[in-house]
Amino acid sequence: AAAPLPLLRQPASSMLTREFCAAQLLRDRGQIQLTEDETNVDEIVGWTVAAIAFSGASIFWHSWLIRLAAALLLIGVSGLAVVMPQGPVWALTPFLVCVGGGFGMCFGYVTQRIVAGAEGDDRARASSAIPTTQMIGYALGASAVGFIANGLGFSETATRAELETVGFWLFAAFLPV
C-alpha cells in the first residue's frame, strides 16, 4: 500500500520547486532572468548523478539506498524551508541537489520493488501504473502548492513578511515524514 507514495511524492515535490521557487524569486527578489527551468537544474543534476552513481548497487543495498534517499529528501526539503524565505539564491543549490539526489538514488529501486511485488499478469499493469501514478502526483502537487500558497497569502500584493511565511510553511508542508 505504501509503494506508490514515492511515485506521488517525487512529482509533487518537483511541482513545489518548479512553481513556487520560480514565482518567489521572480516576485520577491527581482530575479527576472531566472526561469522555472533554471530553478530546477540543480534538482535534475542531483537526480541524474545519483541515478547513475547508484544504478549498479547490489540487491543488498537497495533497502539502505531507499532509506538514505528518504534522509536526503528530508534534509533537502528542510533546507529549502529555511533558506527559501530569506537566503540568497545560490544557497538553494545544495538543498535542491539533495532533493534530486534522493529521488535519483531510490526511484529505480522503488519501481523495481513495485513490479517485482506484482504477480503474473499484474506485473505489466504494475509497470504501466508507474507513469500514471507520477502524472497524478504532478497534478496533486501543483494543486497542493497552489492551495497552500494561496491559503498562506501568496499573491501579487503580498508583503515581504508574508512571502517569507509562505516560503517557510510551503516547504515545511511537503516534508517527507
Stockholm file with secondary structure:
# STOCKHOLM 1.0

chainA/1-177         AAAPLPLLRQPASSMLTREFCAAQLLRDRGQIQLTEDETNVDEIVGWTVAAIAFSGASIFWHSWLIRLAAALLLIGVSGLAVVMPQGPVWALTPFLVCVGGGFGMCFGYVTQRIVAGAEGDDRARASSAIPTTQMIGYALGASAVGFIANGLGFSETATRAELETVGFWLFAAFLPV
#=GR chainA/1-177 SS CCTHHHHHHHHHHHHIIIIIIHHHHHHHHCCTTCCHHHHHHHHHHHHHHHHHHHTTCCHHHHHHHHHHHHHHHHHHHHHHHHHHHHSCGGGGHHHHHHHHHHHHHHHHHHHHHHHHHSCTTHHHHHHHHHHHHHHHHHHHHHHHHHHHHHHTTCSTTCCHHHHHHHHHHHHHHTCCC
#=GC SS_cons         CCTHHHHHHHHHHHHIIIIIIHHHHHHHHCCTTCCHHHHHHHHHHHHHHHHHHHTTCCHHHHHHHHHHHHHHHHHHHHHHHHHHHHSCGGGGHHHHHHHHHHHHHHHHHHHHHHHHHSCTTHHHHHHHHHHHHHHHHHHHHHHHHHHHHHHTTCSTTCCHHHHHHHHHHHHHHTCCC
//
